[in-house]
Amino acid sequence: MQQNYDPSATPWHINERDYPSHDSLIEKEKFLLQYALLAPSKYNIQPWRFDVNEKEVQFWLDPACWLTASDPNRRELHISIGAALENFLIAAEHFGFGHTVTYFPEAGKPEWIASVLLSPNGSPSPFRKDKKLFYAIINRHTSRAVYEALAIPKVDLNQIKNCCIESEIELYLTDDLALKKEIDELMIRADALQFANSAFREELNFWMKEGGFDASWIIAKMGRLATAYLHQDGSSPDGKQNALSHAPFLAVLYSKEDDHKAHVQTGQVFERIALSAASLGVQLQPMTQIIEVPQCREEFKPLVSLENAYPQHIFRLGYGSREKSHTPRRPLNELLL
Ligand SMILES: Cc1cc2nc3c(=O)[nH]c(=O)nc-3n(C[C@H](O)[C@H](O)[C@H](O)COP(=O)(O)O)c2cc1C
């Protein structure tokens, strides 16, 4: 049967009513992948590529997306693909599929990140059965607004915490103002070290155009850097500069191992949290520069009592205005191998 959705339409306009319920498994898998590609990714780089057949859906990493300056170990590329994988699994469960995920199916093919085998009549996993996660996929976005000094209710915070179910990945949350200020300062230092590196600046410049994301937050970041250095007399910069201190919560996802499977799983947990937060009206922004600069990552560990673990992803949570529009996505037909 002919597919009844238009793969060239704006990816954010996907509608569950267009699910090709009478078509082949391959057409259904392609439909579900339209949710995968709405995932967040570093610099909106969208490093995922997909291979689809009657047996399985394969998730591949596009080596052309390698950020050699800011992500030499490809840690964040794997986190990004993990987020896409999670969207796919949530959508698959929403349409009644069970699934088996195999991570890194073939030794010697490090870019083959995962294979997903779908089975009909699956029951949703306990942590994905909340339909709100599925519906949040098309609403989620990164918010770089200044967050209000409003506490997140305990019940909502618990819902966010409950997204973290993998035994390998854990969530650290803090609302300690003094600690957030200390981490804010470390972030400014990490930014300064990154911007001093010409390879980092060139890479950022290239992907700002490729990823098509709004550059105003980078400019704000540079303003923050300038303000931080202009305030070396001890006076404190205004609220807009201290984005983290003003957010109710700082969150850190960390793992016991620092291998690529842990990175992919971090991405899965992160996306579940981002969707859960979106469904609760809580905004979120990753702030990952500390982890990208090795010396800052080491300095960060004792601040959050994670001496024997690996911080993988840092983000702030709170209430702020929504972005005016979604960041662009490549259509599925450009991503199929
Ligand atoms: C691994 C990873 C790292 C990211 N790091 C940052 C960051 O340091 N600062 C930031 O503002 N956004 C960061 N982001 C958010 C991306 O820029 C954002 O997901 C992308 O531009 C797509 O926009 P969207 O999330 O609104 O769909 C990160 C996202 C991921 C997945």
The ligand as an SDF file (V2000), in Angstrom:
LIG
                    3D

 31 33  0  0  0  0  0  0  0  0999 V2000
   24.4210   16.1780   24.1370 C   0  0  0  0  0  0  0  0  0  0  0  0
   23.7830   17.5470   24.0630 C   0  0  0  0  0  0  0  0  0  0  0  0
   24.4900   18.6610   24.4870 C   0  0  0  0  0  0  0  0  0  0  0  0
   23.9050   19.9340   24.4330 C   0  0  0  0  0  0  0  0  0  0  0  0
   24.5960   21.0160   24.9330 N   0  0  0  0  0  0  0  0  0  0  0  0
   23.9780   22.2180   24.9880 C   0  0  0  0  0  0  0  0  0  0  0  0
   24.6140   23.3340   25.6300 C   0  0  0  0  0  0  0  0  0  0  0  0
   25.7270   23.2230   26.1640 O   0  0  0  0  0  0  0  0  0  0  0  0
   23.9490   24.5320   25.6770 N   0  0  0  0  0  0  0  0  0  0  0  0
   22.6970   24.6740   25.1250 C   0  0  0  0  0  0  0  0  0  0  0  0
   22.1260   25.7660   25.2040 O   0  0  0  0  0  0  0  0  0  0  0  0
   22.0860   23.6250   24.4990 N   0  0  0  0  0  0  0  0  0  0  0  0
   22.6790   22.4200   24.4320 C   0  0  0  0  0  0  0  0  0  0  0  0
   22.0400   21.3550   23.8510 N   0  0  0  0  0  0  0  0  0  0  0  0
   20.7120   21.5510   23.2270 C   0  0  0  0  0  0  0  0  0  0  0  0
   20.8260   21.5930   21.6910 C   0  0  0  0  0  0  0  0  0  0  0  0
   21.4550   22.7750   21.2540 O   0  0  0  0  0  0  0  0  0  0  0  0
   19.4190   21.4720   21.1120 C   0  0  0  0  0  0  0  0  0  0  0  0
   18.9110   20.2090   21.4690 O   0  0  0  0  0  0  0  0  0  0  0  0
   19.3890   21.5990   19.6010 C   0  0  0  0  0  0  0  0  0  0  0  0
   19.7650   22.8870   19.1800 O   0  0  0  0  0  0  0  0  0  0  0  0
   17.9860   21.2830   19.0710 C   0  0  0  0  0  0  0  0  0  0  0  0
   17.0200   22.1510   19.6220 O   0  0  0  0  0  0  0  0  0  0  0  0
   15.7930   21.6390   20.4730 P   0  0  0  0  0  0  0  0  0  0  0  0
   16.3160   20.8940   21.6710 O   0  0  0  0  0  0  0  0  0  0  0  0
   15.0430   22.8700   20.8700 O   0  0  0  0  0  0  0  0  0  0  0  0
   14.9750   20.7180   19.6070 O   0  0  0  0  0  0  0  0  0  0  0  0
   22.5940   20.0790   23.9060 C   0  0  0  0  0  0  0  0  0  0  0  0
   21.8810   18.9460   23.4850 C   0  0  0  0  0  0  0  0  0  0  0  0
   22.4580   17.6930   23.5690 C   0  0  0  0  0  0  0  0  0  0  0  0
   21.6600   16.4780   23.1430 C   0  0  0  0  0  0  0  0  0  0  0  0
  1  2  1  0
  2  3  1  0
  2 30  2  0
  3  4  2  0
  4  5  1  0
  4 28  1  0
  5  6  2  0
  6  7  1  0
  6 13  1  0
  7  8  2  0
  7  9  1  0
  9 10  1  0
 10 11  2  0
 10 12  1  0
 12 13  2  0
 13 14  1  0
 14 15  1  0
 14 28  1  0
 15 16  1  0
 16 17  1  0
 16 18  1  0
 18 19  1  0
 18 20  1  0
 20 21  1  0
 20 22  1  0
 22 23  1  0
 23 24  1  0
 24 25  2  0
 24 26  1  0
 24 27  1  0
 28 29  2  0
 29 30  1  0
 30 31  1  0
M  END
$$$$
